[in-house]
Amino acid sequence: MDITLQVAFIGLVGTLMVAVYNSWQERERKRQEAEISYLSIQIAELYGPLLGLIKQSKSVYEVSLAALPSDGENQLRQNWSDTDWQTWRFLVENYLLKINLQVAELINSKNHLLEDGQMPLSFEKFLKHTAQASCLYTLWKDKNISKKADRNFAPYPETFEEDVQRSLNTLQAKYKSLLNKRHRSSSRR
């Protein structure tokens, strides 16, 4: 093969290699952008609002601890006067139940945004707790049935806030890492 053909062949191979590399780099950039966008949506549409609602509910519960007889350990006692029951009913009806239903709606409507696509056990327990609390509250309010109906009531899951916070922190760390990686790669160009 003569030298001109060899040089042309080497040039063609080099051009193809650069084109393949540039194509791979563009696919990788698009993949990273899609991942950044998805993480942003998970944070903004599910985990951020979820944590905000949980903290709001916790604040209202703290009000109930201050307003009602409690054991000082974040547990309400149930030996209440009629006024105590009216206070509890007011807080449940106007705040706690509404917030919990918002949380349940958020989880149900945005479950496609769950981290790793898996519903954590504490989320399932929260949904069960909220469904039962809503049902029991209606029985109590409309039919004055309370004591017999709540024997097997699902408690508020202890790790719910912690699980949401952990997922939010993980997603925010991934998001920040990808943004830093994107910034470093764009500054090299």
N, C-alpha and C positions, 0 to 999 in steps of 0.2 A: 504494500500500500504506500502510495507516495505521501510525502510530508504534508502537503496541503490537505489531503483527505484526513490524515491523522489529526491535524490541528482543528479541522472543522468538526470531526467526530468528538474530540475532547471538549470543544466549545458547546456542542449540542448536549452532551452528557452533563456538563456544568450548568447549562441553562435549565435543563430538566430537573437537576437536583435542587437548584435555587427555587424553581417553581413548586416542586413538591414540598420543600421546607416552608416556603411562604404560605402555601395552602394549608399545611398542618398548623402553622402559627395562627392563621386566621380562624381555623376551626377551634383551636384552643382558646383564642380570645373570645369567640362567640359563646363557647361553653362556659367560660368564666363569667361572662356578662349575664348569661341566663341564670347561673347559680347565684350571682350577686342579686339579681332581680328577684329570684324566688325567696332567698333569705330575707330580703327587704320586705316582701309581702308577708312572710311568716311572722316576722317581728311586728310589723305595723298593723296587720289585720287579725292576728290571733293572739300571740303571746304577750305583746304589750298591753292591749286592751284587757286581756284576761287577768293579768297581774294587777292592773289598775282596779278592776272590779272586785277582785279578791281583797285588796287592801281597803277598798271602800266598805265592803261587807265586814271586814275585821274591825274597822273603826266604829261601825254601828253596833257591832257585838260588844265592843268596849263600853259604849254608852249604856247598853243593857246591863253590863256587869256593874256599872256605877249606879244605875237606877233601881236595880232589883237585888234581892238577897242572893249573895254568891258566897262561895267558899274561899274566895281570895286567890284561887288557883285557876282562874279563867273558867270556872264551872258555875253555872247557875244552879241554885237549889230550887226544888219544886214545891216547897211548903210556903206557898204564897197566899197573901190576902187577895180579896177581890180586886183591889186597886192594882196590886202587882200583876195579876192576870190581865187586867185591862191595859196596863202599860206594855206587857209582853205582846199582847195581841196587836196593839198599835204599832209597835216596832216591827213585828213580823209582817203585818199587812202592808205597811207603808214603806218599808225599807228592805228588810232581810229577804223576804220572799221575792220581791221584785228584782233585787240584785242577783239572787241565785238563779232566777229564771232567765235573766239576761246572760249570765255565765253559761247556763245550759244551752241556750240558743246559739251563743257564740261557738261553743264546742261542736254542737250538732251541725251548724251551717258551715263551719270552717274546718271540719275534720280532715279534709284533703290537705290541710296545711300542717298537720301534726308532724312533729319531729320524727324522722325515720318511718313515717307512715303508720305508726303504731299508737293505739289508744292506751296510755298508761293506766295501770290499775286504779290509781287515785282519781283519775278522770271518770272512769266507770263508776267508782264508788260515789263520786260527787253527783253524777247524773241520777243514780239510784236514790241518793239522799234527797235530792231536789224534787224528784217525782213523788216520793213518799211524803215529803214535807208539804208539798202543794196539796196532795190528796188529803192528808191528815188535817191540814189547816181548813180546808173546805168543809170536811166533816165536823170539825170543831165549831166553825163559824155558822154553818147552815143547819146542822143537826144536833149541835151541842154534844157530840160524841168525841171523847178525847182519851180517857184512860185505857179503855179496852183496845182501842185501835192502834196504839203506839208501842205495843209490847216488843215487836220485832223491827222497830224503826232503825233504818240504816243511819249510823252517826256520820257527821261531817268528817271526811277523811283527813287524818292528821297530817299527811305528807302532801296534800294537794298544793298548797302555796309553795312549798319547797320544790316540788316537781316542776311547777310552772316557772319558778325563778331559775332553777337549774337549766331548764330547756332554753329559756330566754338568754341566759348568760352564754350558753354554748353557741346558740345561733348568732348572737352579737359578736362573739369572739371569731367565729368563722367568717362572718361578714367583714369585720375589720381586717382580718388576715388577707382575705381576697382583695379588698380595696388597696391594702398596702402592696400586695403582689402586683396588682394592676398598675399602681403608681410607679413601682420600681421598673416594670417591664416597659412602660411608656416613656420613662425618662432615659432608657437605654437607646431608644430609637433615634 
